[in-house]
Amino acid sequence: MEAKEILQNDPETIKFRRNSKTLVILGTGVMVFAFWTIVKIAAYLILGVPIVDEEELGETDELFLIIFYVILVVVLLGDVIIRLIVGLCLRSEGLGKRVKSGYLVLNVWLILFGVVSLWLEIEDLMMLNDTFVDEYITLFMELSSFLILIEAFIAAIGARRYKSRKVRAM
């Protein structure tokens, strides 16, 4: 952004600056939720809370459980890595750096994953499988993450549209 653009106070430029600040803040939020995943799993392991209900699995052999937990760790690690990539790219774009648009595809992927996650949490809440408080906290965290991802996507699209209009105007 040039110094000339900073002095502009037309509604479009003000909205761009607001979107840029929003991208930095929400990028940090996306990264915080990546660490929340790690903290949540660590807390389950430390407190001895079962990650999967043994009754749902039924009688399974040890090899199946090992494969299941390996897949679970890979999926969770992938989620953390994708959130870190999206968060860092959001911050970079908000700070005016050139960022490829591939992270927006990852953001949409996280949004879709969030829809499924919210659906499952609402089903769990209705069945009250876990403690009541645990379900509400998890639902609140999933909903917060979901809303941050949506708002970040909207702000990124707005900032990119502004930049493309400015480039075409030159």
Rosetta constraint file for C-alpha pairs under 8 A:
AtomPair CA 1 CA 5 HARMONIC 6.39 0.50
AtomPair CA 1 CA 6 HARMONIC 7.35 0.50
AtomPair CA 1 CA 96 HARMONIC 6.82 0.50
AtomPair CA 2 CA 6 HARMONIC 6.77 0.50
AtomPair CA 3 CA 7 HARMONIC 6.79 0.50
AtomPair CA 4 CA 8 HARMONIC 6.88 0.50
AtomPair CA 5 CA 13 HARMONIC 7.55 0.50
AtomPair CA 8 CA 13 HARMONIC 6.50 0.50
AtomPair CA 8 CA 14 HARMONIC 7.90 0.50
AtomPair CA 9 CA 13 HARMONIC 6.11 0.50
AtomPair CA 9 CA 14 HARMONIC 5.87 0.50
AtomPair CA 10 CA 14 HARMONIC 6.26 0.50
AtomPair CA 11 CA 15 HARMONIC 6.07 0.50
AtomPair CA 12 CA 16 HARMONIC 6.27 0.50
AtomPair CA 12 CA 162 HARMONIC 7.56 0.50
AtomPair CA 13 CA 17 HARMONIC 6.25 0.50
AtomPair CA 13 CA 162 HARMONIC 7.90 0.50
AtomPair CA 14 CA 18 HARMONIC 6.18 0.50
AtomPair CA 15 CA 19 HARMONIC 6.04 0.50
AtomPair CA 16 CA 20 HARMONIC 6.09 0.50
AtomPair CA 16 CA 158 HARMONIC 7.08 0.50
AtomPair CA 16 CA 159 HARMONIC 5.47 0.50
AtomPair CA 16 CA 162 HARMONIC 6.55 0.50
AtomPair CA 17 CA 21 HARMONIC 6.28 0.50
AtomPair CA 18 CA 22 HARMONIC 6.07 0.50
AtomPair CA 19 CA 23 HARMONIC 6.10 0.50
AtomPair CA 19 CA 94 HARMONIC 7.43 0.50
AtomPair CA 19 CA 155 HARMONIC 5.00 0.50
AtomPair CA 19 CA 156 HARMONIC 7.10 0.50
AtomPair CA 19 CA 158 HARMONIC 6.90 0.50
AtomPair CA 19 CA 159 HARMONIC 6.02 0.50
AtomPair CA 20 CA 24 HARMONIC 6.57 0.50
AtomPair CA 20 CA 93 HARMONIC 7.26 0.50
AtomPair CA 20 CA 94 HARMONIC 4.10 0.50
AtomPair CA 20 CA 95 HARMONIC 6.73 0.50
AtomPair CA 20 CA 96 HARMONIC 7.65 0.50
AtomPair CA 20 CA 155 HARMONIC 7.43 0.50
AtomPair CA 20 CA 156 HARMONIC 7.86 0.50
AtomPair CA 20 CA 159 HARMONIC 6.65 0.50
AtomPair CA 21 CA 25 HARMONIC 6.38 0.50
AtomPair CA 21 CA 94 HARMONIC 5.99 0.50
AtomPair CA 21 CA 95 HARMONIC 7.80 0.50
AtomPair CA 22 CA 26 HARMONIC 5.90 0.50
AtomPair CA 22 CA 94 HARMONIC 7.30 0.50
AtomPair CA 22 CA 152 HARMONIC 7.29 0.50
AtomPair CA 22 CA 155 HARMONIC 6.84 0.50
AtomPair CA 23 CA 27 HARMONIC 5.70 0.50
AtomPair CA 23 CA 90 HARMONIC 5.30 0.50
AtomPair CA 23 CA 91 HARMONIC 5.73 0.50
AtomPair CA 23 CA 93 HARMONIC 7.08 0.50
AtomPair CA 23 CA 94 HARMONIC 4.83 0.50
AtomPair CA 23 CA 152 HARMONIC 5.99 0.50
AtomPair CA 23 CA 155 HARMONIC 6.46 0.50
AtomPair CA 23 CA 156 HARMONIC 6.74 0.50
AtomPair CA 24 CA 28 HARMONIC 6.42 0.50
AtomPair CA 24 CA 90 HARMONIC 6.20 0.50
AtomPair CA 24 CA 91 HARMONIC 4.13 0.50
AtomPair CA 24 CA 92 HARMONIC 7.35 0.50
AtomPair CA 24 CA 93 HARMONIC 7.77 0.50
AtomPair CA 24 CA 94 HARMONIC 5.07 0.50
AtomPair CA 24 CA 95 HARMONIC 6.87 0.50
AtomPair CA 25 CA 29 HARMONIC 6.42 0.50
AtomPair CA 25 CA 91 HARMONIC 7.33 0.50
AtomPair CA 26 CA 30 HARMONIC 6.12 0.50
AtomPair CA 26 CA 87 HARMONIC 7.44 0.50
AtomPair CA 26 CA 90 HARMONIC 7.39 0.50
AtomPair CA 26 CA 91 HARMONIC 7.75 0.50
AtomPair CA 26 CA 148 HARMONIC 6.28 0.50
AtomPair CA 26 CA 149 HARMONIC 7.79 0.50
AtomPair CA 26 CA 151 HARMONIC 7.93 0.50
AtomPair CA 26 CA 152 HARMONIC 6.02 0.50
AtomPair CA 27 CA 31 HARMONIC 6.41 0.50
AtomPair CA 27 CA 86 HARMONIC 7.10 0.50
AtomPair CA 27 CA 87 HARMONIC 3.96 0.50
AtomPair CA 27 CA 88 HARMONIC 6.22 0.50
AtomPair CA 27 CA 89 HARMONIC 7.38 0.50
AtomPair CA 27 CA 90 HARMONIC 4.84 0.50
AtomPair CA 27 CA 91 HARMONIC 5.03 0.50
AtomPair CA 27 CA 152 HARMONIC 7.44 0.50
AtomPair CA 28 CA 32 HARMONIC 6.22 0.50
AtomPair CA 28 CA 87 HARMONIC 5.95 0.50
AtomPair CA 28 CA 88 HARMONIC 7.63 0.50
AtomPair CA 28 CA 91 HARMONIC 7.03 0.50
AtomPair CA 29 CA 33 HARMONIC 6.35 0.50
AtomPair CA 29 CA 87 HARMONIC 7.39 0.50
AtomPair CA 29 CA 148 HARMONIC 7.21 0.50
AtomPair CA 30 CA 34 HARMONIC 6.49 0.50
AtomPair CA 30 CA 83 HARMONIC 6.00 0.50
AtomPair CA 30 CA 84 HARMONIC 7.17 0.50
AtomPair CA 30 CA 86 HARMONIC 7.30 0.50
AtomPair CA 30 CA 87 HARMONIC 5.14 0.50
AtomPair CA 30 CA 145 HARMONIC 7.09 0.50
AtomPair CA 30 CA 148 HARMONIC 7.09 0.50
AtomPair CA 30 CA 149 HARMONIC 7.15 0.50
AtomPair CA 31 CA 35 HARMONIC 6.57 0.50
AtomPair CA 31 CA 83 HARMONIC 5.90 0.50
AtomPair CA 31 CA 84 HARMONIC 5.17 0.50
AtomPair CA 31 CA 86 HARMONIC 7.95 0.50
AtomPair CA 31 CA 87 HARMONIC 5.21 0.50
AtomPair CA 31 CA 88 HARMONIC 7.60 0.50
AtomPair CA 32 CA 36 HARMONIC 6.17 0.50
AtomPair CA 33 CA 37 HARMONIC 6.39 0.50
AtomPair CA 33 CA 83 HARMONIC 7.60 0.50
AtomPair CA 33 CA 145 HARMONIC 6.66 0.50
AtomPair CA 34 CA 38 HARMONIC 6.92 0.50
AtomPair CA 34 CA 79 HARMONIC 7.32 0.50
AtomPair CA 34 CA 80 HARMONIC 4.73 0.50
AtomPair CA 34 CA 81 HARMONIC 7.65 0.50
AtomPair CA 34 CA 83 HARMONIC 5.58 0.50
AtomPair CA 34 CA 84 HARMONIC 6.48 0.50
AtomPair CA 35 CA 39 HARMONIC 6.19 0.50
AtomPair CA 35 CA 80 HARMONIC 7.20 0.50
AtomPair CA 36 CA 40 HARMONIC 5.92 0.50
AtomPair CA 37 CA 41 HARMONIC 6.30 0.50
AtomPair CA 37 CA 76 HARMONIC 7.54 0.50
AtomPair CA 37 CA 80 HARMONIC 7.10 0.50
AtomPair CA 38 CA 42 HARMONIC 6.08 0.50
AtomPair CA 38 CA 80 HARMONIC 7.78 0.50
AtomPair CA 39 CA 43 HARMONIC 5.99 0.50
AtomPair CA 40 CA 44 HARMONIC 6.28 0.50
AtomPair CA 41 CA 45 HARMONIC 6.26 0.50
AtomPair CA 41 CA 51 HARMONIC 7.98 0.50
AtomPair CA 42 CA 46 HARMONIC 6.01 0.50
AtomPair CA 43 CA 47 HARMONIC 5.82 0.50
AtomPair CA 44 CA 48 HARMONIC 5.80 0.50
AtomPair CA 44 CA 49 HARMONIC 4.81 0.50
AtomPair CA 44 CA 50 HARMONIC 6.82 0.50
AtomPair CA 44 CA 51 HARMONIC 6.75 0.50
AtomPair CA 45 CA 49 HARMONIC 6.36 0.50
AtomPair CA 45 CA 50 HARMONIC 7.64 0.50
AtomPair CA 45 CA 51 HARMONIC 7.99 0.50
AtomPair CA 50 CA 54 HARMONIC 7.90 0.50
AtomPair CA 52 CA 56 HARMONIC 7.67 0.50
AtomPair CA 52 CA 57 HARMONIC 7.90 0.50
AtomPair CA 53 CA 57 HARMONIC 6.87 0.50
AtomPair CA 54 CA 58 HARMONIC 6.35 0.50
AtomPair CA 60 CA 64 HARMONIC 6.50 0.50
AtomPair CA 60 CA 65 HARMONIC 7.14 0.50
AtomPair CA 61 CA 65 HARMONIC 6.73 0.50
AtomPair CA 62 CA 66 HARMONIC 6.26 0.50
AtomPair CA 63 CA 67 HARMONIC 6.20 0.50
AtomPair CA 64 CA 68 HARMONIC 5.99 0.50
AtomPair CA 65 CA 69 HARMONIC 6.11 0.50
AtomPair CA 66 CA 70 HARMONIC 6.14 0.50
AtomPair CA 67 CA 71 HARMONIC 6.17 0.50
AtomPair CA 68 CA 72 HARMONIC 6.15 0.50
AtomPair CA 69 CA 73 HARMONIC 6.10 0.50
AtomPair CA 70 CA 74 HARMONIC 6.22 0.50
AtomPair CA 71 CA 75 HARMONIC 6.12 0.50
AtomPair CA 72 CA 76 HARMONIC 6.12 0.50
AtomPair CA 73 CA 77 HARMONIC 5.90 0.50
AtomPair CA 74 CA 78 HARMONIC 5.99 0.50
AtomPair CA 75 CA 79 HARMONIC 6.17 0.50
AtomPair CA 76 CA 80 HARMONIC 6.24 0.50
AtomPair CA 77 CA 81 HARMONIC 6.18 0.50
AtomPair CA 78 CA 82 HARMONIC 6.04 0.50
AtomPair CA 79 CA 83 HARMONIC 6.10 0.50
AtomPair CA 80 CA 84 HARMONIC 6.17 0.50
AtomPair CA 81 CA 85 HARMONIC 6.18 0.50
AtomPair CA 82 CA 86 HARMONIC 6.11 0.50
AtomPair CA 82 CA 106 HARMONIC 6.81 0.50
AtomPair CA 83 CA 87 HARMONIC 5.89 0.50
AtomPair CA 83 CA 110 HARMONIC 7.85 0.50
AtomPair CA 84 CA 88 HARMONIC 6.00 0.50
AtomPair CA 85 CA 89 HARMONIC 6.10 0.50
AtomPair CA 85 CA 103 HARMONIC 7.13 0.50
AtomPair CA 86 CA 90 HARMONIC 6.03 0.50
AtomPair CA 86 CA 103 HARMONIC 5.49 0.50
AtomPair CA 86 CA 104 HARMONIC 7.50 0.50
AtomPair CA 86 CA 106 HARMONIC 6.83 0.50
AtomPair CA 86 CA 107 HARMONIC 6.34 0.50
AtomPair CA 87 CA 91 HARMONIC 6.25 0.50
AtomPair CA 88 CA 92 HARMONIC 6.12 0.50
AtomPair CA 89 CA 93 HARMONIC 6.02 0.50
AtomPair CA 89 CA 99 HARMONIC 6.55 0.50
AtomPair CA 89 CA 103 HARMONIC 6.71 0.50
AtomPair CA 90 CA 94 HARMONIC 6.06 0.50
AtomPair CA 90 CA 152 HARMONIC 7.50 0.50
AtomPair CA 90 CA 156 HARMONIC 7.43 0.50
AtomPair CA 91 CA 95 HARMONIC 6.16 0.50
AtomPair CA 92 CA 96 HARMONIC 6.47 0.50
AtomPair CA 92 CA 97 HARMONIC 5.33 0.50
AtomPair CA 92 CA 98 HARMONIC 7.49 0.50
AtomPair CA 92 CA 99 HARMONIC 7.02 0.50
AtomPair CA 93 CA 97 HARMONIC 5.18 0.50
AtomPair CA 93 CA 98 HARMONIC 6.36 0.50
AtomPair CA 93 CA 99 HARMONIC 6.00 0.50
AtomPair CA 93 CA 156 HARMONIC 7.76 0.50
AtomPair CA 101 CA 105 HARMONIC 7.35 0.50
AtomPair CA 102 CA 106 HARMONIC 6.73 0.50
AtomPair CA 103 CA 107 HARMONIC 6.10 0.50
AtomPair CA 104 CA 108 HARMONIC 6.20 0.50
AtomPair CA 104 CA 153 HARMONIC 6.89 0.50
AtomPair CA 105 CA 109 HARMONIC 6.23 0.50
AtomPair CA 106 CA 110 HARMONIC 6.23 0.50
AtomPair CA 107 CA 111 HARMONIC 6.21 0.50
AtomPair CA 107 CA 149 HARMONIC 6.62 0.50
AtomPair CA 107 CA 153 HARMONIC 6.98 0.50
AtomPair CA 108 CA 112 HARMONIC 6.20 0.50
AtomPair CA 108 CA 153 HARMONIC 7.79 0.50
AtomPair CA 109 CA 113 HARMONIC 6.14 0.50
AtomPair CA 110 CA 114 HARMONIC 5.93 0.50
AtomPair CA 110 CA 149 HARMONIC 7.46 0.50
AtomPair CA 111 CA 115 HARMONIC 6.33 0.50
AtomPair CA 111 CA 146 HARMONIC 6.12 0.50
AtomPair CA 111 CA 149 HARMONIC 6.30 0.50
AtomPair CA 111 CA 150 HARMONIC 6.84 0.50
AtomPair CA 112 CA 116 HARMONIC 6.58 0.50
AtomPair CA 113 CA 117 HARMONIC 6.11 0.50
AtomPair CA 114 CA 118 HARMONIC 5.92 0.50
AtomPair CA 114 CA 142 HARMONIC 6.93 0.50
AtomPair CA 114 CA 143 HARMONIC 7.92 0.50
AtomPair CA 114 CA 145 HARMONIC 7.71 0.50
AtomPair CA 114 CA 146 HARMONIC 5.60 0.50
AtomPair CA 115 CA 119 HARMONIC 6.15 0.50
AtomPair CA 115 CA 146 HARMONIC 7.55 0.50
AtomPair CA 116 CA 120 HARMONIC 6.23 0.50
AtomPair CA 117 CA 121 HARMONIC 6.16 0.50
AtomPair CA 117 CA 142 HARMONIC 7.14 0.50
AtomPair CA 118 CA 122 HARMONIC 6.12 0.50
AtomPair CA 118 CA 139 HARMONIC 6.79 0.50
AtomPair CA 118 CA 142 HARMONIC 6.26 0.50
AtomPair CA 118 CA 143 HARMONIC 6.78 0.50
AtomPair CA 119 CA 123 HARMONIC 6.27 0.50
AtomPair CA 120 CA 124 HARMONIC 6.15 0.50
AtomPair CA 121 CA 125 HARMONIC 6.05 0.50
AtomPair CA 121 CA 135 HARMONIC 7.14 0.50
AtomPair CA 121 CA 138 HARMONIC 7.38 0.50
AtomPair CA 121 CA 139 HARMONIC 5.92 0.50
AtomPair CA 122 CA 126 HARMONIC 6.21 0.50
AtomPair CA 122 CA 139 HARMONIC 7.23 0.50
AtomPair CA 123 CA 127 HARMONIC 6.32 0.50
AtomPair CA 124 CA 128 HARMONIC 5.72 0.50
AtomPair CA 124 CA 129 HARMONIC 5.92 0.50
AtomPair CA 124 CA 130 HARMONIC 7.67 0.50
AtomPair CA 124 CA 135 HARMONIC 7.30 0.50
AtomPair CA 125 CA 129 HARMONIC 7.15 0.50
AtomPair CA 125 CA 132 HARMONIC 7.50 0.50
AtomPair CA 125 CA 135 HARMONIC 5.80 0.50
AtomPair CA 125 CA 136 HARMONIC 7.47 0.50
AtomPair CA 128 CA 132 HARMONIC 6.48 0.50
AtomPair CA 128 CA 135 HARMONIC 7.64 0.50
AtomPair CA 130 CA 134 HARMONIC 6.66 0.50
AtomPair CA 130 CA 135 HARMONIC 6.50 0.50
AtomPair CA 131 CA 135 HARMONIC 6.44 0.50
AtomPair CA 132 CA 136 HARMONIC 6.56 0.50
AtomPair CA 133 CA 137 HARMONIC 6.17 0.50
AtomPair CA 134 CA 138 HARMONIC 6.11 0.50
AtomPair CA 135 CA 139 HARMONIC 6.03 0.50
AtomPair CA 136 CA 140 HARMONIC 6.00 0.50
AtomPair CA 137 CA 141 HARMONIC 6.18 0.50
AtomPair CA 138 CA 142 HARMONIC 6.10 0.50
AtomPair CA 139 CA 143 HARMONIC 6.00 0.50
AtomPair CA 140 CA 144 HARMONIC 6.03 0.50
AtomPair CA 141 CA 145 HARMONIC 6.14 0.50
AtomPair CA 142 CA 146 HARMONIC 6.08 0.50
AtomPair CA 143 CA 147 HARMONIC 6.13 0.50
AtomPair CA 144 CA 148 HARMONIC 6.18 0.50
AtomPair CA 145 CA 149 HARMONIC 6.26 0.50
AtomPair CA 146 CA 150 HARMONIC 6.35 0.50
AtomPair CA 147 CA 151 HARMONIC 6.07 0.50
AtomPair CA 148 CA 152 HARMONIC 5.96 0.50
AtomPair CA 149 CA 153 HARMONIC 6.15 0.50
AtomPair CA 150 CA 154 HARMONIC 6.30 0.50
AtomPair CA 151 CA 155 HARMONIC 6.15 0.50
AtomPair CA 152 CA 156 HARMONIC 6.02 0.50
AtomPair CA 153 CA 157 HARMONIC 6.20 0.50
AtomPair CA 154 CA 158 HARMONIC 6.19 0.50
AtomPair CA 155 CA 159 HARMONIC 6.12 0.50
AtomPair CA 156 CA 160 HARMONIC 6.08 0.50
AtomPair CA 157 CA 161 HARMONIC 6.08 0.50
AtomPair CA 158 CA 162 HARMONIC 6.28 0.50
AtomPair CA 159 CA 163 HARMONIC 6.28 0.50
AtomPair CA 160 CA 164 HARMONIC 6.12 0.50
AtomPair CA 161 CA 165 HARMONIC 6.15 0.50
AtomPair CA 162 CA 166 HARMONIC 6.23 0.50
AtomPair CA 163 CA 167 HARMONIC 6.19 0.50
AtomPair CA 164 CA 168 HARMONIC 6.19 0.50
AtomPair CA 165 CA 169 HARMONIC 6.07 0.50
AtomPair CA 166 CA 170 HARMONIC 6.47 0.50
